[in-house]
Amino acid sequence: MIRPAWFSQPFPPEGASAAEGIRNQLGRPELDALTILVRESAQNSWDARISDGSAPVDYRLDLYAVGPAHVSAWRELLLQGAPLTTQLPLRQQLLRPTLRVMAISDRGTKGLGGPTRADTAVTKDHDFVSFVRNIGEPRDSEYGGGTYGFGKGIFYLLSEAGTILLHTRCRTSDGYETRLMGCALWESYVARGTDGERRYTGRHWWGDTSGEVVEPLIGEAAESMAHRLGLRPFGADETGTTIVVIAPKLDGQEPDEAAAYLADTIAWHLWPKMLSTTSGMPVMRFSVTCNGTEHPVSDPRTTRPLNLFVEAFEAMNGSDHKSLRCFKPKRDLGRLGLVKRISVPAEPSRASRLMGIEGLVHHVCLMRPAELVVTYHPGPKPATEHVSYAGVFRADETMDDIYARAEPPTHDAWNPHSLDLPDSTFVRSTFQRIKESLEGLLDIGGSARPGSAHVALGAASGRFASLVGGSWGIGGATDFSRPGGTANGAAMLPTPSSAGDEASTGTAKAEITDRRSGSGAAAGGIPQQGAVSRSGGMGRRPRVEYVGDPYWDERYGVPVLVQQFRLPGAGPQRVQARLDVALIGAGNRETDPPLGAQIPGLVGWEDAGGRLSATPSYVIEGGDGAVWRAIVRPAPDTMTEIAITVEEVQVR
């Protein structure tokens, strides 16, 4: 049986890359190491997918402590002949009381196949050599996410030991083949041997050292060794790769906390791959575990605010997309989908903050044809905090190489200054066309209809949190109190005695809406309560006189919105309420509620004595100065537009 051993690479006479140079090829990215790991490893998995698309790619992250049944094998096998601690910190990590690892694995992929020696990798299929031995090779998959393979350095950077295990299964001309190898990358050093001092690159491999070049364990030897280490085995006809990071750095987080963060990071950076295709299944499936406990990855279709980007993605793929072009020189740049919705800002997470999304979404997700998130490009903020918009831009396939070359090694930006003309012009034009499209989006829609009272529902969360258990979302900057009362930090609203006076404070004003009916028929077939026959009309157009601003109250322990009003004209008049979600302060209105939101509804009409008539319309005898109340059930996480309309009840 082959017993694996360590080999440390000396500098050859012709020179080689030092470990420090390889580790630094990612530069100083703004993203944290865990996020880069998710992006780079998932990108590798996508590029390695089986081309027939018969099944989705399964991508998973497993954080765990090596159990007592296997930890002795790890120490026995990996400590034997390992580099000194001054050369590689593997020894001290293996001897810690708890050995933690992170396994990044994919299935439904090709595995790392091809030759295992760099000098014989002359065919197109050389994935093993590209990952294990060579640095900086160009991508060989059309419309792939990667470029020059620098991103694989993140696996080493994330390891306290600078060491990973590579466990892969691929197809060869002789059938399926399993391969297992250890790889380490730390710092170059000088060591003294029998023939004097010699410089070493800081690169190390663990495997079969019986030949002139260290090779991976192959076939039954690899499967037996993987079993001893407790690595997840491959099925009979299964191919793919598992990379095990020894002693992963978790950025100061506990393992469970880090697993939850990784799941959220997957959702933010890989959501396009989670959407169902025409086959009814997503192209990639994701899972995260910590010591065997699942940490679910959120469904982007139902998770705010990712659902906005999903909707924009669907708009981009549909008939509502915008085709962006560069005019000089002429070139198709790609497709853009945009959506705008009324909603309160979502509670930001650590992963969303890293992308510059604190709550209010005003961003365009940039992607290349591989449909992997490059970044979230911020656009102008809307005039109100209650409006969000999202966009998705996907580069045209003919432009893929240009956008790829505009990316840094971490693939998280498009930098036009890194390109020569005319390519830099294309990237600059992309941002200009996006900017123009966003300016047009923010001007969409007419003004809010006159005669309506607007109220934002953000204030409800703080005021009624104990009643609704947080279902109202996060609080807004405005609070509302009932007339005559005071609210913490809010101005006193007018009392019923100030009938007819518009409120001088608050977010919105209630104005007059009137409509004359040419028919005496009751709306919706509701009986005309209190109607009388008269020999003539009222002699003047009926109108509504709002009494103060809308305010929050509760009925039967449920928060409701109340708008007080009078009917100054004498005679029977039918009142109704038009209720919509609406936008304040930006000159726009929406006819549709936010994605997945409820719509507001009328509870009924309440008289001065507190008697409630639960009907959609109601006939009131006006002209007596009585104050009535429209009781409205608002829709959570929206703003409500209330318009009370009145029509004369015709005489018979």
QUIDAWO-V914758 format. One record per residue. OMEGA is omega in degrees with one decimal (NA if undefined). Layout:
OMEGA, OMEGA
//
This chain:
-179.7, 176.2, -176.8, 178.9, -179.2, 172.5, 177.8, -172.9, 172.7, 173.8, 175.8, -179.4, -178.4, 177.7, -179.3, 178.9, 175.0, -177.1, -178.5, 180.0, 179.1, -179.2, -176.3, -175.8, 174.8, -179.1, 177.9, -174.5, 176.5, -179.7, 177.7, -172.9, -179.5, 178.4, 178.0, 178.1, -180.0, -176.5, -175.1, -177.0, 177.6, 176.8, 176.3, -180.0, 179.8, 179.4, -178.1, -177.7, 176.0, -165.4, -176.8, 176.6, -176.9, -179.0, 178.2, 173.3, 175.2, -177.8, -178.8, 175.7, 179.7, 173.4, 179.3, 172.0, 179.5, -175.3, -177.8, -179.8, -174.3, -172.0, 179.4, 177.4, 177.3, -176.7, -179.0, -173.0, -174.1, 178.0, -176.1, 178.3, -179.3, 177.0, 178.1, -178.7, 177.9, -179.3, -178.5, -175.8, -179.2, -175.5, -176.3, 178.7, 179.1, -176.9, 175.7, -179.6, 178.3, 177.9, 179.9, 177.9, 172.5, 178.9, 176.8, -171.9, 172.7, 173.2, -171.3, 177.4, -174.2, -169.8, -179.2, -176.5, -179.0, 180.0, 177.9, 177.6, -177.4, -176.0, 177.6, -177.6, -177.4, 178.4, 178.3, -179.8, 179.5, -176.6, -178.5, -179.7, -178.7, -178.4, -170.5, -167.9, -172.2, 178.0, 170.7, 177.2, 178.8, 179.6, 179.3, 177.1, -177.7, -178.5, 177.1, -179.2, -176.3, 177.3, -175.0, 169.9, 178.5, -174.6, -179.0, 176.5, -178.0, 179.4, 179.4, -179.8, -177.4, -176.3, 174.2, -179.9, -176.2, -169.5, 175.7, 168.5, -179.9, -178.9, -173.9, 175.9, -174.9, 175.2, 176.3, 178.3, 179.6, -178.7, -179.4, -179.9, 176.5, -179.8, 178.8, -178.7, 172.6, -179.6, 179.6, -177.7, -177.2, -178.6, 174.5, -176.4, 175.8, 179.0, 180.0, 176.3, -178.8, -179.9, 177.6, -178.3, 179.8, 179.3, 179.4, -174.6, -173.9, 173.5, -176.5, 175.6, 177.4, -177.7, -179.0, -176.9, -176.3, -179.6, -178.0, 178.5, 177.4, -175.9, 174.4, 166.9, -172.8, 172.4, -175.6, 179.0, 178.8, -178.9, 178.8, -179.8, 177.7, 177.6, 178.9, -179.1, 178.4, 179.5, -178.6, -177.2, 175.3, 173.5, -174.5, -178.5, -173.7, 174.3, -180.0, -175.2, 169.6, 175.3, -177.7, 177.9, -178.5, 179.7, -176.5, 173.3, -175.2, 175.7, 176.3, -178.5, 170.1, -176.6, 179.5, 178.6, 179.2, 179.1, 177.9, 178.3, 178.0, 178.2, 178.6, 178.3, 176.3, -179.2, -175.7, -173.3, -174.3, -175.6, 179.5, -179.7, -178.9, -176.3, -179.3, 177.7, -180.0, 178.2, 179.7, 179.2, 178.2, 179.3, 174.5, 174.6, -171.8, 173.2, 178.5, 176.2, 172.4, -176.7, 175.9, 179.9, -177.4, 171.1, -170.4, 172.6, -173.8, 173.9, -176.0, -179.4, -175.6, -177.3, 175.9, -2.3, -179.4, -179.8, 175.9, 178.9, 175.3, 179.6, 177.7, 176.7, 179.2, 175.6, 178.8, -179.5, -177.6, -176.2, -177.4, -176.3, 172.7, 175.0, -178.2, -177.2, 167.1, -173.4, -178.9, -4.3, -176.4, -179.9, 171.4, -176.8, -178.2, -177.0, -179.1, 172.3, -177.5, 171.3, 176.4, -176.5, 172.1, 178.1, 172.8, -179.8, 177.3, 177.6, -177.4, 175.1, 178.7, -179.2, -179.6, 178.2, 179.7, 178.3, 178.0, 179.9, -175.8, -177.6, 176.6, -178.6, 173.2, -169.3, 173.9, 177.7, 179.8, 176.8, 172.6, -177.5, 176.8, 178.8, 168.1, -176.5, 172.0, 177.7, 174.3, -176.0, -178.0, 173.7, 179.3, 178.5, 175.2, -176.2, 179.9, -179.1, -176.5, 177.9, 174.4, 171.1, 179.9, 177.6, 173.4, 174.7, 175.8, -177.8, 174.4, -177.1, 179.7, -178.6, -171.2, -177.2, -179.9, 178.9, 178.9, -179.7, 176.5, -176.9, 170.8, -179.4, 179.7, 174.6, -174.6, 177.9, 169.2, -175.4, -178.6, -177.3, 178.3, -177.7, 172.9, 174.4, 2.3, -174.0, 178.7, 177.7, -180.0, -178.8, 177.1, 179.1, 177.4, -179.6, 178.4, 179.4, 176.9, 179.1, 179.7, 179.6, 179.1, 177.1, 175.9, 179.3, -176.8, 176.1, -177.3, 173.6, 177.9, -179.9, 177.8, -175.5, 179.9, 175.1, -179.8, 176.6, -177.0, 175.1, 178.1, -175.7, 178.3, -177.7, -176.2, -171.8, -179.9, -173.1, -174.5, -176.1, -178.4, -178.8, -171.3, 173.0, 175.5, -176.3, -178.9, 177.4, -176.2, -175.2, 177.2, -176.9, -176.5, 174.9, -179.5, 176.3, 178.6, -178.9, 178.8, -179.4, 175.9, 176.0, -178.1, 177.8, -177.1, 178.1, 176.7, 176.9, -176.5, 179.0, 180.0, -179.8, 179.7, -176.2, 177.1, 178.7, 175.7, 179.2, 178.7, 178.9, 177.3, -175.1, -173.4, 175.8, 175.3, -179.9, -174.2, 171.2, 174.9, 177.9, 178.4, 178.5, 176.5, -176.9, 177.7, -177.9, 178.6, -179.3, 176.2, 178.1, -179.4, 178.3, -177.4, -178.3, 173.2, -177.8, 177.9, 177.0, 179.8, -178.1, -179.4, 178.6, -179.6, 177.0, 178.3, -177.0, -179.1, 178.3, 177.7, 176.0, -178.4, 178.6, 178.2, 180.0, 171.2, 178.8, 179.5, 174.8, 175.8, 175.1, 179.6, 178.4, -178.6, 179.2, 178.2, 176.1, -175.2, 172.6, 178.2, -179.4, 171.5, 169.3, -174.4, -179.6, 180.0, 175.4, -178.7, -178.4, -179.3, 178.8, 174.1, 180.0, 171.6, -174.3, 177.6, 165.1, -171.7, -179.2, 177.9, 167.9, -177.7, 178.5, -178.8, 171.6, 177.6, 176.3, -180.0, 174.6, 176.3, -176.3, 177.6, -175.2, 171.6, 175.4, 179.1, 180.0, 178.7, 174.0, 178.6, -175.8, -174.6, 179.1, -176.1, 180.0, 177.8, 178.6, -174.1, 174.3, -174.8, 178.3, -179.2, 174.5, -175.0, 178.4, -177.5, 173.5, -176.4, 174.9, -177.5, 177.2, -177.6, 177.4, 177.6, -178.6, 168.6, -178.2, -172.1, 171.5, -176.5, 174.9, -179.2, 174.3, 174.7, 164.9, -178.2, 174.5, -178.3, 173.7, 176.7, -179.7, -178.8, 175.8, -179.0, 172.7, -174.9, 178.0, 176.1, NA
//
